[in-house]
Amino acid sequence: MDEEVFEAMWQEHYGSVARSAYLVLGDREEAADVAQEAFTRAFQRWPEVQALERPESWVHKVAVNLAISRRRTLRRWVRGGPEVRQVDPADPPRDDLAAALRSLTPAQRAVVALRFYLDLSVEEVASALGKRPGTVRALTHQAMTRLRGKVKETLDE
């Protein structure tokens, strides 16, 4: 196993993997846990993952899938609304866009993160999330419509 190559990938991509998970979860601690789990899984399968054209994309996809799963699991245990965990009040959202992203469903967040943050194609997102390309397009449309509405509300205030 080429641990030095894995270490270099971890050093270079950990931050962006954690940010992708954060976009889905809206919680920094949970996102860090998810990112660590994704890299652990990559390490366990390193010969296979290293052989991929873009190993970091594999880690991002795993992290987003884990984040969606974690959000669903947490939602089952918490009652009272769509938000499972809020961002720490001592660490307020950086801007209105962060608040708008938290208003999206987990699936919409995942699509936005993969499509626009990681710049994956519709087909790549569909493959990563186990959905049809048409579903990815629909989720993208729904997410963008909601984001536009949230931004417009902010501008109108």
Secondary structure as UniProt FT lines:
FT   HELIX           3..25
FT   HELIX           28..44
FT   HELIX           46..50
FT   HELIX           55..77
FT   TURN            89..90
FT   HELIX           96..102
FT   HELIX           106..112
FT   HELIX           113..117
FT   HELIX           122..129
FT   HELIX           133..156
//
